[in-house]
Amino acid sequence: MSQIPSDALSYRTVVSEYFLHLRGAGLLLSPLDEELVGEWERRGLPAAVVCRGLRRGFEETAENRPPGAPALRSLRALRGFVEEEWHVYREGRVGEGAAPGGEEAAANSRIRAAQTRLAEAAASSSGARRQAYLEAAERLPKSPVDLRDAERALRAADDRLLESWLASLTRAERSALGPRCRLLSGARSRRARRSAYRETLRSHLFDAARRGGVLCLRGTV
């Protein structure tokens, strides 16, 4: 798959090389795709799980692509398949023993980083956006948590930020978001779960919010 020495294969290198191999073109990931790979690494998704999700998503997307439609180019378009593979992996691990060492430390480190980022964003903002950052911070736990609780809390904080951003848009801008996200995500394959497809749509919605200058925690802490 790669001519890079095995001792130089970092998490990001393995995932990006694998995706580019599947796609059969390109030398580098886009900055947004790189950010997503970094998020998976911080959340603790094993590289093998990510690669399985990418392969399945690539195969199903290619199988269901209408004739003449452009080939898939974005790793983010396969996010839902990776999340589904991660869900299956975690469910299979239930009851097999305690979580790997270091998970709680990683979870709490993410929460502390999120609290710092929200405080900084609130200090440099005003009006409704500042209030949204303050309210998002209130959704983060004050006591130690595990990775699953941390992910749930970060999602809740991000939901508040997204809600505030959407409220700041004009009706026309909000109406255009849905079709744009569906276009970027492509059609949902018949074998893909609705929840996985919704997660893909959500990722594109957050990309739009980031371009609008909103701090989004997932993928940055």
Secondary structure in CASP SS format (residue, H / E / C, confidence):
PFRMAT SS
TARGET T0000
AUTHOR 0000-0000-0000
METHOD secondary structure of the structure
MODEL  1
M C 1.00
S C 1.00
Q C 1.00
I C 1.00
P C 1.00
S H 1.00
D H 1.00
A H 1.00
L C 1.00
S C 1.00
Y H 1.00
R H 1.00
T H 1.00
V H 1.00
V H 1.00
S H 1.00
E H 1.00
Y H 1.00
F H 1.00
L H 1.00
H H 1.00
L H 1.00
R H 1.00
G C 1.00
A C 1.00
G C 1.00
L C 1.00
L C 1.00
L C 1.00
S C 1.00
P H 1.00
L H 1.00
D H 1.00
E H 1.00
E H 1.00
L H 1.00
V H 1.00
G H 1.00
E H 1.00
W H 1.00
E H 1.00
R H 1.00
R H 1.00
G C 1.00
L C 1.00
P C 1.00
A H 1.00
A H 1.00
V H 1.00
V H 1.00
C H 1.00
R H 1.00
G H 1.00
L H 1.00
R H 1.00
R H 1.00
G H 1.00
F H 1.00
E H 1.00
E H 1.00
T H 1.00
A H 1.00
E H 1.00
N H 1.00
R C 1.00
P C 1.00
P C 1.00
G C 1.00
A C 1.00
P C 1.00
A C 1.00
L C 1.00
R C 1.00
S C 1.00
L H 1.00
R H 1.00
A H 1.00
L H 1.00
R H 1.00
G H 1.00
F H 1.00
V H 1.00
E H 1.00
E H 1.00
E H 1.00
W H 1.00
H H 1.00
V H 1.00
Y H 1.00
R H 1.00
E H 1.00
G H 1.00
R H 1.00
V C 1.00
G C 1.00
E C 1.00
G C 1.00
A C 1.00
A C 1.00
P C 1.00
G C 1.00
G C 1.00
E H 1.00
E H 1.00
A H 1.00
A H 1.00
A H 1.00
N H 1.00
S H 1.00
R H 1.00
I H 1.00
R H 1.00
A H 1.00
A H 1.00
Q H 1.00
T H 1.00
R H 1.00
L H 1.00
A H 1.00
E H 1.00
A H 1.00
A H 1.00
A H 1.00
S C 1.00
S C 1.00
S C 1.00
G H 1.00
A H 1.00
R H 1.00
R H 1.00
Q H 1.00
A H 1.00
Y H 1.00
L H 1.00
E H 1.00
A H 1.00
A H 1.00
E H 1.00
R C 1.00
L C 1.00
P C 1.00
K C 1.00
S C 1.00
P C 1.00
V C 1.00
D C 1.00
L H 1.00
R H 1.00
D H 1.00
A H 1.00
E H 1.00
R H 1.00
A H 1.00
L H 1.00
R H 1.00
A H 1.00
A H 1.00
D H 1.00
D H 1.00
R H 1.00
L H 1.00
L H 1.00
E H 1.00
S H 1.00
W H 1.00
L H 1.00
A H 1.00
S H 1.00
L C 1.00
T C 1.00
R H 1.00
A H 1.00
E H 1.00
R H 1.00
S H 1.00
A H 1.00
L H 1.00
G H 1.00
P H 1.00
R H 1.00
C H 1.00
R H 1.00
L H 1.00
L H 1.00
S H 1.00
G C 1.00
A C 1.00
R C 1.00
S C 1.00
R C 1.00
R C 1.00
A C 1.00
R C 1.00
R H 1.00
S H 1.00
A H 1.00
Y H 1.00
R H 1.00
E H 1.00
T H 1.00
L H 1.00
R H 1.00
S H 1.00
H H 1.00
L H 1.00
F H 1.00
D H 1.00
A H 1.00
A H 1.00
R H 1.00
R H 1.00
G C 1.00
G C 1.00
V C 1.00
L C 1.00
C C 1.00
L C 1.00
R C 1.00
G C 1.00
T C 1.00
V C 1.00
END
